[in-house]
């Protein structure tokens, strides 16, 4: 391949959700950053992550329920100056609507990745404390 990909960015805003739902219903792929500590607000649930409580968004699960799109974990690891993309198996949630349990399942996958490559996550705690000073 020539390295060109047909990528489009969906800016954050009121139309983001409609754009994501449309994208997923059209069987396109959407990458959504899923490891943020978002603070307590509408659209989050409290879960355990890296031996602490965080508030994680459940939007990915809601999008799955709205579109039927699979949830597939993807991680990027630096190796010898290059980046390796790892794609896991889709999460089997069988349309569970318990957002907390399913969000916890997703973050367990993050923890597994962290145990394999802890050096890739050594700034997580500091980074997320900056983003969420009330967590």
C-alpha positions, -999 to +999 in steps of 0.1 A: +000+000+000+010+036-005+003+045+032-028+065+024-059+057+043-094+070+039-096+085+074-120+111+086-120+128+119-153+134+138-149+165+158-162+166+194-195+184+196-233+179+194-231+162+160-204+137+171-228+111+183-249+113+152-218+110+130-205+080+150-238+062+149-240+068+111-204+057+106-210+025+125-243+017+109-226+020+075-201-007+087-172+016+088-146+015+115-144+040+143-115+043+167-125+057+201-101+064+229-114+044+257-091+047+287-100+082+300-108+089+336-137+113+329-149+124+363-183+118+378-209+130+354-238+118+332-226+090+310-200+076+334-199+047+359-175+041+388-152+012+382-119-003+395-088+004+374-052+000+384-061-004+421-081+028+422-116+040+415-122+060+384-152+072+364-152+058+330-176+066+301-199+040+288-204+056+254-187+027+235-212+003+249-242+026+241-229+028+205-227-010+203-263-013+215-274+014+190-256+000+160-246-036+166-210-027+159-185-050+177-162-036+204-126-046+195-097-037+217-067-021+199-035-011+215-003+005+202+031-005+216+065+011+208+091-015+197+126-005+187+115+030+176+085+017+156+049+012+167+031-022+167-006-023+165-023-052+184-059-060+176-077-083+201-109-103+199-142-085+200-157-082+234-186-106+239-212-086+258-243-102+243-262-070+244-259-067+282-273-034+293-255-032+326-231-003+317-210-006+349-202-044+345-195-041+308-173-010+312-154-029+339-149-057+314-134-033+289-111-018+315-100-053+325-087-057+289-067-024+294-052-038+326-041-070+308-023-049+282-007-028+310+006-060+327+023-070+294+037-035+286+038-015+318+063+010+304+037+022+279+014+033+307+038+048+332+023+083+329-014+072+330-019+081+367-003+116+363-020+123+330-055+114+342-051+133+375-044+164+355-076+158+334-097+149+363-088+168+395-120+157+413-115+119+407 
